[in-house]
Amino acid sequence: MKNLACLAGYFALYVFLDWVSYIHPVLPLAITPWNPPPGLSLALLLLLGLRYWPALFFAALLAELLVRGLPAPFPYTVLSSLSLTLCYAGAVALLRGPLHFDAGFGTLRDLFVFLLVASGGAFLAALGYVSIYTYAGIAPQETYLANLLRFWVGDMIGIMVVTPLILAHAGKGFSLSKPGRETLAQGVSILLALWLIFGLEFTDEFKFFYLLFLPLIWIAMRHGIQGTTLALLVSQLGLIGAVLLGSHHTTAVVELQLLMLALAITGLFLGMAVTSRRMIEEKLQAQAAELNHALRLAAAGEMAAALAHELNQPLSALGSYARSCQLMLTMNPADLERINETMDKMGREVGRAGEEVRRLRDFFRDGTLRLESMDVKQLAGEGLEPLIRKIESKGIALHVRLQENLPAVQVDRVQIATVLRNLVYNAMEAFADTPERPCDIHVTATSSGNDWVKFCVEDNGPGVSGEMIDNLFSPFSTSKAQGMGLGLSISRALVEAHGGKLWAEAPVAGGARFCFTLPAGTALQEQHDPH
């Protein structure tokens, strides 16, 4: 039932458009300067499918009999209607088939393909229609080329105005809301341009036709392909009205239609370019939103992994202190001094763990650094102090050499202490597979130029394997069975956030050597001071 209603509406609209556009017909073929029914037919077949091609044939035949009434035998009327049907149905088959035309005009390619195929289909339709009636003796042979041009122009201008209008608004609907001031101004500008072209006696419509381009460009830039198709319809109706009210020769009407065709093609391409740009912007915004969401998830995952990595050390220390307290309570409950001392250390580890959580959360959330001026010796002490007892228990010799008179560094003390502690902890774990050899860790701090302080952590362990050297600072890259592969990655991020660098070197005596630089307090102030 819905399809029958749609077909009935199509037949009625086809005949109505053929009747309302029946102005200045070129007899005896009754060729009109504007022929919108082919545009309606193309839109129907593109939206509903080729199975509706018989509707095009019967609608064309009905319009020929009711509106045009050519003095030709009925078989020629049927043949001309069938010729129009085959040409335009073939154009739709080409668009929907191998050319993969998007009926919603998704890209400029779709508009170009539509224009190319529609031009070819309209030309073949004109060729078949004019040839049939010329062969039947209805039209003289000497006017064959002129009739062919007029028929092609009339169909093309109807297609370029009607088909994009329907396709661009199909499924989107027409807005019935009250038009805004700009929309009203745009409509008035079209009417003003038409009045300047046709309303003043001293003007030449061919000379001033370019005035119609101005409001069309304005509308296309603001509303894209949808606004352009409406502007073209208004311009075409205004042009037809001017032709009806004026005393224009048929030749002048055809020339005006050629100008209108140029206006329609220009406007459609401009409107499609604006629409395509907006579609690209929307896709980029959607992709940016997806990327931002993915980055937030990645940052959350990285922060969770970083917290797990950094909390491993203080939690291990808390476990050791708790077991120590249990042993002391079992062996000597009266030794309250040592128990209190151990519990104080547990409290410090809890505080350190909480501070690391807060600082890492702030860093991964927005890159926050809580900078303060620190003496290098103080910084090294805070970074190494939690590990000294464990280093000694493993029989490792720790050598700390700090150059005299080093400038203070302006750093986030928790973050840089975490970096130093990670590097020393990695050096300590490197000796796990070599328990019998002498184990030494060297921590040095030296001046590197006038504005930098260089820290190095070196060990005489087995060193870094060849397959690991290129992925040392990549997340989750580790040679340790229980490692997470995040320590060096996090450390590099923290150092670079301070403006420094972290890298690996190959010591002459073997082992591993990691160095990082920090700007001195004055250098960092200059980096952050725009003056």
ZAMARGU-4260 file (C-alpha; in steps of 0.2 Angstrom, whole numbers, plus 5000, padded with zeros to 4 digits):
<rodrens>
0) 5000/5000/5000 | 5014/5012/5004 | 5023/5008/4987 | 5006/5011/4978 | 5004/5028/4987
5) 5022/5033/4983 | 5019/5028/4964 | 5003/5038/4964 | 5011/5053/4971 | 5026/5051/4958
10) 5013/5051/4943 | 5004/5066/4950 | 5020/5076/4953 | 5028/5071/4936 | 5013/5077/4926
15) 5011/5093/4937 | 5029/5097/4935 | 5028/5094/4916 | 5013/5105/4915 | 5019/5120/4926
20) 5036/5120/4916 | 5027/5120/4900 | 5032/5138/4895 | 5040/5145/4879 | 5038/5128/4870
25) 5048/5126/4854 | 5035/5118/4842 | 5032/5106/4835 | 5041/5095/4848 | 5035/5106/4863
30) 5053/5107/4870 | 5053/5118/4885 | 5068/5128/4892 | 5066/5119/4909 | 5061/5101/4911
35) 5061/5095/4929 | 5052/5078/4927 | 5068/5069/4922 | 5076/5075/4938 | 5061/5068/4948
40) 5063/5052/4940 | 5082/5050/4943 | 5079/5054/4961 | 5065/5040/4962 | 5076/5027/4954
45) 5091/5032/4965 | 5082/5031/4981 | 5070/5016/4978 | 5079/5006/4965 | 5078/5001/4947
50) 5063/4990/4949 | 5052/5005/4948 | 5058/5009/4930 | 5041/5005/4923 | 5034/5020/4933
55) 5045/5031/4923 | 5039/5025/4907 | 5020/5026/4911 | 5023/5044/4919 | 5032/5050/4903
60) 5019/5043/4892 | 5005/5050/4902 | 5013/5068/4902 | 5016/5066/4883 | 4997/5063/4880
65) 4990/5075/4893 | 5002/5090/4893 | 5012/5090/4876 | 4999/5082/4864 | 5011/5080/4850
70) 5003/5077/4833 | 5012/5061/4831 | 5005/5043/4829 | 5003/5033/4846 | 5017/5021/4842
75) 5030/5035/4840 | 5024/5042/4857 | 5026/5026/4865 | 5043/5024/4857 | 5049/5041/4863
80) 5043/5038/4881 | 5052/5021/4881 | 5068/5030/4874 | 5068/5042/4889 | 5065/5028/4901
85) 5079/5017/4895 | 5092/5032/4894 | 5088/5037/4912 | 5086/5020/4919 | 5103/5015/4911
90) 5111/5031/4920 | 5104/5025/4937 | 5110/5007/4934 | 5128/5014/4930 | 5127/5025/4945
95) 5121/5012/4957 | 5132/4998/4950 | 5150/5000/4945 | 5152/5018/4949 | 5146/5016/4967
100) 5137/5032/4968 | 5132/5038/4985 | 5114/5045/4984 | 5117/5056/4999 | 5131/5065/4990
105) 5144/5060/5003 | 5159/5067/4993 | 5164/5078/4979 | 5167/5062/4969 | 5149/5058/4970
110) 5144/5075/4963 | 5156/5074/4949 | 5151/5056/4944 | 5132/5061/4945 | 5136/5076/4934
115) 5145/5066/4921 | 5133/5052/4920 | 5117/5063/4921 | 5125/5074/4906 | 5128/5058/4896
120) 5110/5051/4900 | 5102/5068/4896 | 5111/5069/4879 | 5106/5051/4874 | 5088/5055/4879
125) 5088/5071/4869 | 5096/5061/4854 | 5083/5047/4855 | 5068/5059/4857 | 5073/5071/4844
130) 5078/5058/4832 | 5062/5048/4833 | 5051/5063/4830 | 5062/5070/4816 | 5061/5052/4808
135) 5042/5053/4810 | 5042/5069/4800 | 5035/5079/4815 | 5051/5091/4816 | 5060/5097/4801
140) 5078/5090/4798 | 5086/5107/4797 | 5081/5111/4815 | 5088/5094/4821 | 5104/5101/4830
145) 5095/5116/4837 | 5081/5105/4844 | 5094/5093/4851 | 5103/5107/4861 | 5087/5114/4868
150) 5081/5097/4873 | 5097/5093/4882 | 5098/5110/4890 | 5080/5109/4897 | 5083/5091/4904
155) 5100/5095/4911 | 5094/5111/4921 | 5079/5101/4927 | 5090/5087/4933 | 5103/5098/4941
160) 5090/5108/4951 | 5078/5094/4956 | 5088/5078/4959 | 5101/5085/4970 | 5087/5095/4980
165) 5078/5078/4983 | 5094/5068/4987 | 5102/5081/4998 | 5086/5082/5009 | 5080/5064/5008
170) 5079/5056/5025 | 5084/5073/5033 | 5068/5082/5031 | 5064/5101/5028 | 5065/5112/5043
175) 5049/5120/5046 | 5055/5131/5060 | 5055/5150/5058 | 5069/5156/5047 | 5082/5167/5055
180) 5087/5184/5050 | 5102/5178/5040 | 5091/5165/5030 | 5078/5179/5026 | 5093/5191/5021
185) 5099/5177/5009 | 5082/5175/5001 | 5080/5194/4999 | 5097/5194/4991 | 5092/5182/4978
190) 5076/5192/4974 | 5087/5208/4973 | 5099/5200/4961 | 5085/5194/4950 | 5077/5212/4950
195) 5093/5220/4946 | 5095/5208/4931 | 5078/5208/4924 | 5068/5222/4933 | 5078/5237/4926
200) 5075/5243/4909 | 5093/5249/4906 | 5101/5232/4911 | 5106/5218/4900 | 5102/5201/4909
205) 5117/5192/4900 | 5128/5206/4906 | 5123/5206/4925 | 5118/5188/4927 | 5134/5186/4937
210) 5125/5195/4951 | 5116/5178/4955 | 5133/5170/4960 | 5135/5182/4975 | 5120/5176/4985
215) 5123/5158/4980 | 5141/5159/4986 | 5135/5166/5003 | 5122/5152/5005 | 5134/5138/5000
220) 5147/5144/5012 | 5135/5145/5026 | 5123/5130/5023 | 5133/5118/5011 | 5124/5107/4999
225) 5107/5107/5007 | 5106/5126/5007 | 5113/5127/4989 | 5100/5116/4982 | 5086/5127/4989
230) 5095/5142/4983 | 5096/5135/4965 | 5077/5131/4966 | 5073/5149/4971 | 5084/5156/4958
235) 5077/5144/4944 | 5059/5149/4949 | 5064/5167/4949 | 5072/5165/4932 | 5056/5156/4925
240) 5045/5170/4932 | 5056/5183/4924 | 5055/5174/4907 | 5036/5173/4909 | 5034/5191/4913
245) 5046/5198/4900 | 5046/5197/4882 | 5061/5186/4878 | 5064/5177/4862 | 5066/5158/4863
250) 5085/5160/4858 | 5087/5172/4873 | 5079/5159/4885 | 5090/5145/4879 | 5105/5156/4883
255) 5099/5161/4900 | 5096/5142/4903 | 5114/5139/4899 | 5119/5152/4911 | 5108/5145/4924
260) 5116/5128/4921 | 5133/5135/4924 | 5126/5143/4940 | 5119/5127/4946 | 5135/5117/4943
265) 5146/5130/4951 | 5134/5131/4966 | 5133/5112/4968 | 5152/5110/4968 | 5154/5124/4980
270) 5141/5118/4992 | 5147/5100/4991 | 5165/5106/4995 | 5158/5115/5011 | 5148/5100/5016
275) 5163/5088/5013 | 5174/5099/5023 | 5162/5099/5037 | 5160/5080/5036 | 5179/5079/5037
280) 5179/5091/5052 | 5165/5080/5061 | 5175/5064/5058 | 5191/5072/5064 | 5182/5078/5080
285) 5175/5061/5083 | 5192/5053/5080 | 5199/5066/5092 | 5186/5061/5105 | 5190/5043/5103
290) 5209/5046/5104 | 5207/5057/5119 | 5197/5043/5127 | 5210/5030/5122 | 5224/5041/5129
295) 5214/5043/5145 | 5213/5025/5147 | 5231/5022/5142 | 5236/5036/5155 | 5225/5027/5168
300) 5233/5010/5164 | 5250/5018/5164 | 5247/5027/5181 | 5240/5011/5188 | 5256/5001/5182
305) 5267/5015/5189 | 5259/5015/5206 | 5260/4996/5207 | 5279/4997/5202 | 5283/5011/5214
310) 5273/5004/5229 | 5282/4987/5227 | 5297/4994/5237 | 5289/5002/5252 | 5277/4988/5254
315) 5291/4975/5254 | 5300/4986/5267 | 5284/4987/5277 | 5282/4968/5276 | 5300/4966/5282
320) 5298/4978/5297 | 5282/4970/5302 | 5291/4953/5302 | 5305/4961/5312 | 5293/4967/5325
325) 5285/4950/5327 | 5302/4942/5329 | 5307/4955/5342 | 5291/4953/5352 | 5293/4934/5352
330) 5312/4934/5357 | 5313/4950/5368 | 5296/4958/5371 | 5304/4970/5383 | 5315/4978/5370
335) 5302/4992/5367 | 5316/5004/5360 | 5320/4994/5345 | 5302/4989/5342 | 5297/5008/5342
340) 5312/5012/5331 | 5306/4999/5318 | 5288/5005/5319 | 5294/5023/5316 | 5302/5016/5300
345) 5286/5008/5295 | 5277/5024/5298 | 5290/5033/5286 | 5288/5020/5273 | 5269/5022/5274
350) 5271/5041/5272 | 5283/5038/5258 | 5271/5027/5249 | 5257/5039/5251 | 5267/5053/5244
355) 5273/5043/5229 | 5255/5039/5225 | 5250/5058/5226 | 5264/5064/5216 | 5263/5050/5202
360) 5244/5053/5201 | 5247/5072/5199 | 5260/5069/5186 | 5250/5057/5175 | 5235/5067/5177
365) 5242/5084/5171 | 5261/5084/5172 | 5261/5093/5188 | 5278/5096/5196 | 5281/5102/5214
370) 5298/5111/5211 | 5309/5116/5225 | 5327/5120/5226 | 5337/5105/5233 | 5355/5102/5237
375) 5362/5087/5227 | 5369/5079/5243 | 5351/5080/5251 | 5343/5074/5235 | 5355/5059/5234
380) 5352/5055/5253 | 5333/5054/5251 | 5334/5043/5236 | 5347/5031/5243 | 5342/5030/5261
385) 5327/5018/5260 | 5339/5005/5250 | 5355/5006/5261 | 5350/4993/5273 | 5344/4981/5259
390) 5360/4984/5249 | 5371/4980/5264 | 5361/4964/5268 | 5365/4958/5251 | 5384/4961/5253
395) 5384/4975/5240 | 5397/4989/5242 | 5388/5006/5238 | 5400/5020/5233 | 5393/5038/5233
400) 5404/5052/5226 | 5397/5069/5224 | 5407/5083/5216 | 5411/5098/5228 | 5402/5114/5225
405) 5388/5108/5214 | 5374/5120/5211 | 5357/5116/5219 | 5344/5108/5207 | 5326/5113/5207
410) 5316/5097/5206 | 5301/5088/5213 | 5310/5079/5227 | 5299/5064/5227 | 5299/5061/5208
415) 5318/5062/5206 | 5321/5052/5222 | 5311/5039/5214 | 5321/5040/5198 | 5338/5038/5208
420) 5330/5024/5219 | 5324/5014/5203 | 5341/5015/5195 | 5350/5009/5211 | 5337/4996/5214
425) 5340/4989/5196 | 5359/4989/5199 | 5356/4979/5215 | 5345/4966/5207 | 5357/4964/5193
430) 5368/4954/5205 | 5355/4941/5209 | 5363/4929/5196 | 5381/4932/5202 | 5381/4930/5220
435) 5399/4925/5222 | 5408/4939/5213 | 5412/4956/5222 | 5397/4968/5219 | 5399/4987/5218
440) 5387/5001/5214 | 5394/5018/5211 | 5383/5033/5212 | 5391/5050/5206 | 5385/5067/5203
445) 5396/5079/5193 | 5394/5096/5185 | 5390/5095/5166 | 5393/5112/5159 | 5387/5128/5168
450) 5369/5124/5169 | 5367/5105/5171 | 5371/5092/5185 | 5374/5074/5179 | 5370/5059/5190
455) 5376/5042/5186 | 5373/5024/5193 | 5385/5011/5188 | 5387/4993/5193 | 5399/4979/5189
460) 5386/4966/5186 | 5382/4956/5170 | 5377/4972/5160 | 5363/4973/5148 | 5360/4959/5135
465) 5361/4964/5116 | 5343/4960/5113 | 5337/4972/5127 | 5348/4987/5123 | 5336/4994/5110
470) 5321/4992/5121 | 5328/4997/5138 | 5316/5012/5140 | 5300/5004/5132 | 5286/5000/5143
475) 5284/4982/5149 | 5302/4978/5143 | 5312/4968/5156 | 5324/4954/5158 | 5319/4950/5176
480) 5307/4936/5179 | 5297/4946/5191 | 5299/4963/5184 | 5286/4974/5176 | 5297/4983/5164
485) 5291/5000/5169 | 5305/5007/5180 | 5316/5014/5166 | 5301/5020/5156 | 5293/5030/5171
490) 5310/5036/5176 | 5314/5043/5159 | 5296/5052/5158 | 5300/5060/5175 | 5317/5066/5170
495) 5311/5073/5154 | 5297/5082/5163 | 5311/5091/5172 | 5319/5096/5156 | 5333/5083/5158
500) 5338/5067/5149 | 5340/5049/5154 | 5351/5037/5144 | 5362/5021/5146 | 5381/5020/5143
505) 5393/5005/5142 | 5406/5005/5156 | 5424/5001/5151 | 5425/4988/5165 | 5408/4980/5160
510) 5392/4980/5169 | 5379/4994/5166 | 5379/5013/5168 | 5364/5024/5168 | 5365/5043/5168
515) 5353/5057/5169 | 5354/5076/5169 | 5345/5089/5178 | 5345/5108/5175 | 5353/5118/5189
520) 5341/5129/5198 | 5345/5145/5188 | 5344/5136/5171 | 5327/5129/5175 | 5321/5146/5180
525) 5327/5153/5164 | 5317/5139/5155 | 5301/5144/5163 | 5304/5163/5163 | 5297/5170/5147
530) 5308/5186/5150
</rodrens>
